[in-house]
Amino acid sequence: MATTLHEPPRIEEVSDSSRPKSSSGNGGWRNLVPAEGGQRVAEQPAPPPASTGIWVALAAISMSFAALTSALIVRKGGSFDWRHFSLPSILYWNTSVLLASSVTLEIARRQVAAFMGGQRDQVRNPARWLYVTLSLGFLFVAGQYIAWRQLRAQGLYLATNPSSSFFYVLTAAHALHLLGGLGGLIRVIHKLGKSVLRRSTLDATSRYWHFMDVLWIYLLLLLWFKL
């Protein structure tokens, strides 16, 4: 009996030009680049950890002081024993000191950036204004202590009245956070001396310090209107 041999099927090679093009632009599994210029988005570097962390910290601090503000307003509204008193006069001098520290820090940030950018002949001592900012920060904390002493001289302590309690709590909370900023400045100066300072670290410290400045102005206005 004769055996019939069938011819095997032919596999036609499809050229690249005749292959169907995917509308997504992914090119199968070999190319995972997004379509329509998405490659630029994918190649953008992530923000530095210092920059991300500082925004998270500022958001947490803002919520904390917002809660304290809400508590002050509610306590004053439902209280018949609220005692108004004049704020210590040194607080206004402290405000000018803190504003000056933000100016000196901005000068320091620009000089350090120029020094790190290679302009070392023009900036011989980049840490000088950082030390000035640090000194003004410690001067502000010392002024806050004097303000507490002045308040105690009026017979107002932490447990004397709800109004004096909020004064001590708000100003002490700000001073503690400012001490954190002073620690950040010391860290920046230390890293700058070892030539391992990163621009992101300096920028994050500057943002935190300027935020402390704005926060203090807000607290001063709050205390002036509510106390």
C-alpha positions in Angstrom: 0.0 0.0 0.0 1.5 3.4 -1.0 2.2 5.9 1.8 1.4 9.5 1.1 3.8 12.0 2.5 2.3 15.4 3.3 4.5 18.5 2.9 5.2 20.2 6.2 3.6 23.6 6.7 5.7 26.6 5.7 6.5 29.2 8.4 6.6 32.6 6.7 9.0 35.1 8.3 7.3 38.3 9.0 9.4 41.4 8.6 9.6 44.1 11.2 7.7 46.4 8.9 4.7 44.0 8.5 4.4 43.2 12.2 1.4 44.8 14.0 2.5 47.7 16.1 1.2 47.9 19.6 -0.6 51.1 20.4 0.9 51.1 23.9 4.4 51.4 22.6 5.8 48.7 24.9 7.2 46.6 22.1 6.2 43.3 23.8 8.2 42.1 26.8 11.5 43.3 25.5 10.8 47.0 25.9 9.0 48.3 29.0 9.3 52.0 28.2 5.9 53.8 28.5 4.5 55.3 25.3 4.1 58.9 24.4 7.3 60.2 26.0 6.8 58.4 29.3 10.5 57.5 29.3 11.4 61.0 30.5 9.0 60.6 33.4 10.4 57.2 34.3 14.0 58.5 34.2 13.4 61.4 36.6 15.3 60.9 39.8 13.4 60.5 43.0 13.7 63.3 45.6 16.4 63.0 48.2 15.4 61.3 51.4 16.3 64.4 53.3 13.9 66.5 51.3 11.1 63.9 51.6 11.7 63.5 55.4 11.6 67.2 56.1 8.2 67.7 54.5 6.8 64.8 56.5 8.2 66.3 59.7 6.8 69.8 58.9 3.4 68.3 58.2 3.5 66.5 61.6 4.6 69.6 63.5 1.8 71.6 61.8 -0.8 69.2 62.8 0.4 69.2 66.4 0.3 72.9 66.7 -3.1 73.0 64.9 -4.4 70.6 67.6 -3.0 72.9 70.4 -4.6 75.9 68.7 -7.9 74.2 68.6 -7.6 73.2 72.3 -6.8 76.8 73.2 -9.8 78.2 71.4 -12.2 75.6 72.8 -10.9 76.0 76.3 -11.2 79.8 76.2 -14.7 79.7 74.7 -16.1 77.4 77.5 -14.2 79.0 80.4 -15.3 81.6 83.0 -11.9 81.6 84.7 -9.8 82.7 81.7 -7.3 85.4 82.8 -5.9 87.9 80.3 -2.4 89.1 80.8 0.2 91.2 79.0 2.8 89.2 77.1 6.4 89.6 78.2 8.0 92.4 76.3 11.1 90.4 75.5 9.0 88.2 73.1 9.1 91.0 70.5 12.9 91.2 70.8 13.0 87.5 70.4 11.0 87.8 67.2 13.5 90.2 65.7 16.4 87.8 66.6 14.7 84.8 64.9 13.9 86.9 61.8 17.6 87.9 61.7 18.6 84.2 62.0 16.6 83.4 58.9 18.4 86.1 57.0 21.8 84.9 58.1 21.0 81.3 57.3 20.0 82.3 53.8 23.3 84.1 53.3 25.1 81.0 54.7 23.2 78.7 52.3 24.2 80.7 49.3 27.8 80.9 50.3 28.0 77.2 51.1 26.4 76.5 47.7 29.0 78.7 46.0 31.8 77.0 47.9 30.5 73.6 47.0 30.2 74.7 43.4 33.9 75.4 43.1 34.1 79.1 43.9 36.4 78.6 46.9 38.5 81.6 46.2 35.5 83.9 46.7 34.2 82.1 49.8 37.1 81.4 52.2 35.0 80.7 55.3 31.6 79.2 54.3 30.7 78.2 57.8 30.9 81.8 59.2 27.3 82.7 58.7 26.2 79.3 59.9 27.9 80.0 63.2 26.1 83.4 63.3 22.7 81.7 62.7 23.5 79.1 65.4 24.4 81.9 67.9 21.1 83.8 67.1 19.2 80.5 67.7 20.7 80.0 71.1 20.1 83.7 71.9 16.4 83.2 71.0 16.1 80.2 73.4 17.8 82.2 76.1 15.2 85.0 75.5 12.4 82.5 75.9 13.8 81.5 79.2 13.8 85.2 80.3 10.2 85.5 79.1 9.2 82.6 81.4 11.0 84.3 84.2 9.2 87.6 83.6 5.9 85.7 83.5 6.6 84.0 86.9 7.5 87.5 88.3 3.9 88.4 87.6 2.7 85.4 89.6 1.7 83.3 86.6 2.9 79.7 86.6 2.0 76.7 84.6 -1.0 75.8 86.8 -2.0 79.3 87.8 -4.6 79.8 85.0 -5.6 78.1 81.7 -4.2 81.1 79.8 -0.8 80.9 81.4 -0.8 77.1 80.9 -1.3 77.5 77.2 1.5 80.1 77.1 4.0 77.8 78.7 3.0 74.8 76.6 3.0 76.6 73.2 6.2 78.5 73.8 8.0 75.5 75.3 6.9 73.2 72.4 8.2 75.7 69.9 11.5 76.0 71.8 11.9 72.2 71.8 11.4 72.1 68.1 13.8 75.0 67.6 16.4 73.0 69.5 16.0 70.3 66.9 16.8 72.9 64.3 19.9 73.9 66.2 21.0 70.3 66.2 20.5 70.2 62.5 22.7 73.3 62.1 25.4 71.7 64.2 25.2 68.6 62.0 25.5 70.8 58.8 28.6 72.6 60.2 30.2 69.3 61.2 29.6 67.8 57.7 30.8 70.9 56.0 34.1 70.8 58.0 34.6 67.2 56.8 33.7 68.1 53.2 30.9 65.5 53.2 27.9 67.9 53.2 25.2 67.3 50.7 23.2 70.1 49.1 19.9 68.3 50.0 20.9 68.2 53.7 21.6 71.9 53.8 18.3 72.7 52.0 16.3 70.5 54.3 17.8 72.2 57.4 17.1 75.6 55.9 13.5 74.8 55.2 13.0 73.5 58.8 14.6 76.7 60.3 12.5 79.0 58.1 9.4 77.0 59.1 10.3 77.6 62.8 10.4 81.3 62.0 7.0 81.3 60.4 5.6 79.1 63.2 6.8 81.5 65.9 5.2 84.5 64.2 1.9 82.6 64.0 2.2 81.7 67.7 3.0 85.2 68.7 -0.1 86.5 66.9 -2.2 83.8 68.5 -1.0 84.5 72.0 -1.4 88.3 71.5 -5.1 87.9 70.3 -6.2 85.1 72.6 -4.3 85.9 75.9 
